[in-house]
Amino acid sequence: MRSLKNSALNSAAPVPEAALYSESGTSSPVSDGDRERLQQFLSQWENPMARWLHDQPGEAAAHIDQIAKLRNLAAHADSYLYQWHYELLQRLVLGQASQTGLLQIIYGS
């Protein structure tokens, strides 16, 4: 899973993409039974997000993880949300010409 490096997020200035991301595994693997129940739930859930979570779980997890890390920076008073953090969060959620955002992925616009 492609995740934002905590060390890179501490930088006040934008960092190169190679230094921004790392490949990480799951912190706690999901059991086969839980995975099967989750897949069954997603196949029955009538929500635009369900298809993305069901069809592309790795990409979805990485995207949500990146948004969550930036959200945590914004939500805690002891951390700073620099301009480049805000711009990255905006790209992840809303998208832009070169990157599809979460809302575009889910709602297909």
C-alpha positions as CSV (number, residue, x, y, z in Angstrom):
1,M,0.0,0.0,0.0
2,R,1.3,3.4,-0.9
3,S,1.4,5.6,2.2
4,L,2.6,9.1,3.0
5,K,5.8,9.1,5.0
6,N,5.4,10.8,8.4
7,S,8.9,12.3,8.1
8,A,7.9,13.9,4.8
9,L,4.8,15.4,6.3
10,N,6.9,17.2,8.9
11,S,8.4,19.3,6.2
12,A,7.2,22.9,5.8
13,A,8.2,22.8,2.1
14,P,6.9,20.3,-0.5
15,V,9.0,17.2,-0.9
16,P,9.7,15.3,-4.1
17,E,7.3,12.5,-4.7
18,A,10.0,9.8,-4.2
19,A,10.6,11.1,-0.7
20,L,6.8,11.6,0.0
21,Y,5.6,8.0,-0.3
22,S,6.6,4.7,1.0
23,E,5.2,1.2,0.4
24,S,3.8,-0.3,3.5
25,G,2.0,-3.5,4.4
26,T,-1.1,-3.8,6.5
27,S,-0.6,-3.2,10.2
28,S,-3.0,-6.0,11.1
29,P,-3.9,-8.5,8.5
30,V,-7.6,-9.3,8.0
31,S,-8.6,-12.9,8.6
32,D,-10.0,-14.9,5.7
33,G,-13.4,-15.1,7.4
34,D,-13.5,-11.3,8.0
35,R,-12.4,-10.6,4.5
36,E,-15.2,-12.8,3.1
37,R,-17.8,-11.1,5.3
38,L,-16.5,-7.7,4.2
39,Q,-16.7,-8.7,0.5
40,Q,-20.2,-10.0,1.0
41,F,-21.2,-6.7,2.7
42,L,-19.7,-4.6,0.0
43,S,-21.4,-6.6,-2.7
44,Q,-24.8,-5.9,-1.1
45,W,-24.2,-2.3,0.0
46,E,-26.0,0.1,-2.3
47,N,-23.6,2.9,-2.2
48,P,-21.3,4.3,-4.9
49,M,-18.3,3.8,-2.6
50,A,-19.0,0.1,-2.3
51,R,-17.9,-0.8,-5.9
52,W,-14.6,1.0,-5.5
53,L,-13.9,-0.7,-2.1
54,H,-14.9,-4.0,-3.5
55,D,-13.1,-3.9,-6.9
56,Q,-9.9,-2.0,-5.9
57,P,-9.3,-2.6,-2.2
58,G,-5.6,-1.9,-2.3
59,E,-6.0,1.4,-4.1
60,A,-8.9,2.4,-1.9
61,A,-7.0,1.6,1.3
62,A,-4.0,3.7,0.1
63,H,-6.2,6.6,-1.0
64,I,-8.1,6.6,2.3
65,D,-4.9,6.3,4.3
66,Q,-3.4,9.3,2.7
67,I,-6.5,11.4,3.2
68,A,-6.6,10.3,6.9
69,K,-3.0,11.2,7.5
70,L,-3.6,14.7,6.1
71,R,-6.9,15.0,8.0
72,N,-5.1,14.1,11.2
73,L,-2.6,16.9,10.6
74,A,-5.4,19.4,10.1
75,A,-7.4,18.2,13.2
76,H,-4.7,18.3,15.8
77,A,-3.6,21.6,17.3
78,D,0.0,20.4,17.9
79,S,0.7,19.9,14.2
80,Y,0.8,22.3,11.2
81,L,-1.2,22.0,8.0
82,Y,1.2,23.7,5.5
83,Q,0.0,25.0,2.1
84,W,1.4,22.0,0.3
85,H,-0.5,19.6,2.7
86,Y,-3.7,21.5,1.9
87,E,-3.1,21.3,-1.9
88,L,-2.3,17.5,-1.7
89,L,-5.5,16.9,0.4
90,Q,-7.5,18.9,-2.2
91,R,-6.0,16.8,-5.0
92,L,-6.8,13.6,-3.1
93,V,-10.4,14.5,-2.4
94,L,-11.4,16.7,-5.4
95,G,-8.9,15.7,-8.0
96,Q,-7.3,17.8,-10.7
97,A,-6.4,17.3,-14.4
98,S,-3.5,15.0,-13.6
99,Q,-5.0,13.1,-10.6
100,T,-8.4,11.6,-10.0
101,G,-9.8,12.6,-6.6
102,L,-11.9,10.5,-4.2
103,L,-15.2,12.1,-5.2
104,Q,-14.5,11.5,-8.9
105,I,-13.6,7.9,-8.2
106,I,-16.7,7.3,-6.2
107,Y,-19.2,9.3,-8.2
108,G,-17.6,8.9,-11.6
109,S,-17.5,12.5,-12.6
